[in-house]
């Protein structure tokens, strides 16, 4: 999880004017540390790339995820995926932790999960009753190591985060098997499209080609994308291109022309127009304002 000083990304945590500038690809704190400063309410907001793991041990919490409120039954652990609009209201006796995961770490965890990596892109609340003792140990360890400077700190943090994600992936798998013994055909098509998109987005593959590979029409594919992602297929392709462009602009020293080439654009000028249309700033302006990744 280490990175060179010159490559340290900039992220903003809720309610802070300053940036989170750290070589760590996580941020760990108790729920009370931040929520107490905001009268126990974190207003709805979202991050482009960051994900949160909220572990509520005791107390009362109400979560708002993409406009839908739910009372969290403690103990529970909630994953707020990147791009999810999320907010919380806590009781003053709340106990638990908030773990924030940066984009490069999310990529490592996705590789670790393999076929189950989709859980990292889906916000969900998991019951923690059966795993509470183990989760307590994991989060206490994370919080202690994150705040300290003991030898092997980074390796232990990475191992603990990996263990935590594996526990959640097992929960997600068990839940999927329980709630969907016979997978919905549309869901299967959308999952396959998502996997194809991850492989093909740099090639600017036409919607019709994706649909043909799935054995459905382009209209049906667009309908499925609206159903499962509230976006058209083309918007999802553009979202993925934009996300990769932002990652390259922030985390690499590639020139704008090189980023354009790597993403399959015919010329840098076309890439710049595409980026500015979706991000409201040019690639150059975005690179000069790296905190935009967390807005």
TORDO-89498 format. One record per residue (C-alpha): x, y, z. Coordinates in steps of 0.001 Angstrom, whole numbers, plus 524288, in hexadecimal, padded with zeros to 5 digits. Example, Ala and Ser with C-alpha at 12.3 -4.5 7.8 and 13.67 -1.06 7.14 Angstrom:
8300C7EE6C81E78;835667FBDC81BE4;
//
This chain:
800008000080000;80BDB808ED7FFCE;80E1D813F27F616;818CD81DC57F34F;8172382B7F7F8D1;815EA831357EB26;80A91828017E862;802E582A8F7F4E1;7F4B882D297F108;7EC3A837C87F6E8;7DF1F8345F7FCDF;7D59683C05804FA;7CE6883674810A5;7C0EB83B4D81435;7C0D08489981AAB;7CF4C84B6681932;7D4FE8571A81240;7E26A850F381121;7E60F8452B80907;7E8F68377480DA4;7F6F1836F3808E3;7FCCA82A1D80D07;8043381E9C80772;7F9EE815CA80DA9;7EF3A811468048C;7E5AD8107180FCD;7E0AC819A181A35;7DB96813EF826F3;7D48881AB68320C;7C9748185D83B8D;7BBDA81C7283760;7BB25825E1842CB;7C7A282D2983F22;7C1A88337A8331E;7B300832E783597;7B4638399B842DC;7B9DD8458883BCA;7ADB58462083341;7A35B8442A83DCF;7A2CD8359283AD1;79E478379282CD1;7A60C8358082050;79E2C83BFA81587;79C67834FF8086E;7A851835FA7FFA7;7B01982D3A7F69D;7BDF382A717F205;7C229826E27E45D;7CBAB81C1F7E831;7CBAE81A787F6F1;7C43380FAC7FDEA;7C05680F4580C48;7BEB1803D78157B;7B671807F28210E;7B6AC7FE5282C63;7ABF68013483661;7ADFB7F930842BD;7A3C47FF2784BB9;79AC580AEC84BBA;7913880FC88418B;7941F813C983396;78BD3817CB827FB;7923C8170581A9F;78E2281DDD80E2B;792F0816CE801F4;78F9A81D037F4E9;783CE823977FAE8;77E74817B680228;77EEC817E3810FE;7804A80BCE81969;781D080966827E2;78E228018182A1E;78C987F5F883345;799167F51E83B46;7A2507EE6783ABF;7A3C47F06A82C2A;7ADA57F46082202;7A9D57FD26816BE;7B11D7FEB4809FC;7AF1580BE88035D;7B461809A87F5B9;7BAC1814237ED33;7B0DA81D997E723;7A648819CA7F0E7;79FD9825B17F723;7A08482293805A1;79D8A829398128A;79B9A8250D820AD;794FC828E682D60;79A7582303839D1;7965582243847F5;7A00B8284785173;7A30F81AD285728;7A74C8154F84A06;7B34B80C9F84A34;7BA93807F283E4D;7C42580B8B833A4;7C4C88119B82622;7CEBB80C4781C82;7D0FA813FC80FF3;7D75680CF28047F;7DEB6814127F9B5;7DDF48103D7EB31;7EAF7808D77E9F4;7E771800987F5CB;7D9DC7FDEF7F054;7E06D7F8E17E3F8;7E90C7EFBA7EC1C;7DD337EAD77F38B;7D5A97E8BA7E6DE;7E0E67E05B7E1E6;7E09D7D8CB7EEB8;7D2057D6277ED7C;7D2967D1D27DF42;7C5077CDAC7DADD;7BEFD7D3CD7E709;7C4D17E1627E50A;7B79F7E71B7E13C;7B43C7E7F67EFB7;7BD887F3987F0C0;7B5377FB667E747;7A84E7F8977EE10;7A4597FFB07FA88;79E817F66F80477;79CC27F44A81308;7A0CC7E717818AD;79CA97E12A82593;7A8947DF8382E3E;7A2EA7D76883952;7A9A97CAA0835DA;7B6C07D0F7832A4;7B6877DB8D83D26;7C1AD7D65D8456B;7CA7C7D4DB8398D;7C68C7E213833F2;7C8FA7E88A84118;7D6C37E318840E0;7D91D7E74E832C4;7D4997F545834D3;7DBA17F6E6841D0;7E7ED7F21283B0F;7E6087FB4282F7D;7E38E8070B83819;7EF4380404840B6;7F8A38019F83578;7F3BA80D4882DB0;7F635816428394E;803718105E83C8F;810F380F03836CC;814EF8014A83A94;81DBE7F8E7831E9;815EF7F17F827A9;80AA47FB2A828D9;807B07FBA481A4A;808017ECE581877;7FEF07EA9E823FD;7F55F7F50781F43;7F50B7EEDF811BE;7F3077E12781724;7E8357E5E582031;7E1167ED1A8154B;7E2117E10180CB6;7DC367D8AB8178B;7D1437E27A8196B;7CDCE7E2AB80AF5;7CDDA7D3D480A48;7C44D7D334815BB;7BB527DCB780EAB;7BC7C7D58B801B8;7B8057C91080873;7AC667D08180DFA;7A9467D5E280071;7AA457C8757FA35;7A1A17C22480494;797AC7CD0780322;797847CBAB7F452;7957B7BD0B7F530;78AAE7BED07FF27;7832D7C9997F839;785807C5587EA30;785CE7B67D7E948;782237B7E27DAEF;7896C7C3A77D55E;781187CD2A7CDCC;784007CC557BF40;784E97DB027BE13;78E5C7DB917C97E;796D57D1577C2E8;797277D9437B659;79AB67E5A77BDAF;7A5837DEB77C53D;7AB277D9717B890;7AA4C7E6F17B275;7B1917ECAF7BE22;7BC777E2C47BC6A;7BD247E52E7ADC6;7BD6C7F3C97B02B;7C8EC7F2697B968;7D0847EB787AEA3;7CBDA7F3907A318;7C9EA801A47A774;7D6E3806287A1B9;7D2A28010779469;7C66480987793A2;7BEAC7FD6379009;7B128800CC78A67;7A5177FDE579288;7A01F7F504787BF;7AC637EC97788CC;7AAAE7EAFA7977D;79C717E75679574;79FD07DD9378AB7;7A9A47D6C979397;79F2F7D5B479E0A;7951C7D09D79470;78BBB7DBF3796B1;788007E87678F9E;78E457F5A879226;781217FAB779702;7803C7EF7C7A0C8;78E1E7F21A7A573;78AE88006D7A7B8;77EBA7FC6D7AF21;786BA7F37F7B7F7;790CC7FE207BA75;7860E8078C7BE7A;7801F7FD1E7C72F;78C837F93E7CE58;794E28058F7CD99;78B60810967CA83;79431813C87BED7;793FF810AE7B059;79E28807507AAF2;7A5328129A7A465;7A55A81A667B0FD;7AB7380ED07B818;7B5F280DC27ADA3;7B8AC81C4B7AEAF;7B8CF81B7D7BD98;7C305810BB7BCFE;7CB70818427B33F;7CA89824727BBA8;7CE1081CFF7C804;7DA0E817117C196;7DDF48243E7BC0F;7DD2982A637C99D;7E53581F6A7CF78;7EFBB821107C514;7F00782FCF7C6B6;7F14E82ED67D578;7F988822CE7D7C0;802B8822A37CC04;80BF882C0C7C555;80655828F97B7D9;80462834B77AF0C;7F6998382E7AAF8;7F9E38331D79D66;7FE6D826237A338;7F213825157AB7F;7EA20827AE79F4B;7F13E81CF8797C6;7F032813317A2F2;7E175815067A334;7DFB2813127949D;7DCAD8210D7908C;7E0738246B7828F;7E68A8315178687;7E93C8391879315;7E00B8440978F14;7D4A383A7E78E6A;7D87B834ED79BC0;7D923842A17A18D;7CB82845F979C74;7C636839127A1B8;7CC6583B317AF1B;7C7FE849447B05B;7BA0D845DB7AC6C;7B90283B987B72F;7C1B4841777C1C9;7BEF6850057BF3A;7CD9E852C27BF41;7D86B84F9E7B59F;7E2078448A7B86C;7EC9584EA17BB1B;7E3FF856037C4B1;7E0038494E7CB49;7EE34845317CD06;7F1458523F7D34C;7E616850517DCE9;7E7D6842257E17D;7DE2F843A07ECBB;7D39D842AD7E255;7D484833C67E372;7CD528345C7F075;7C29183DC97ECB6;
//
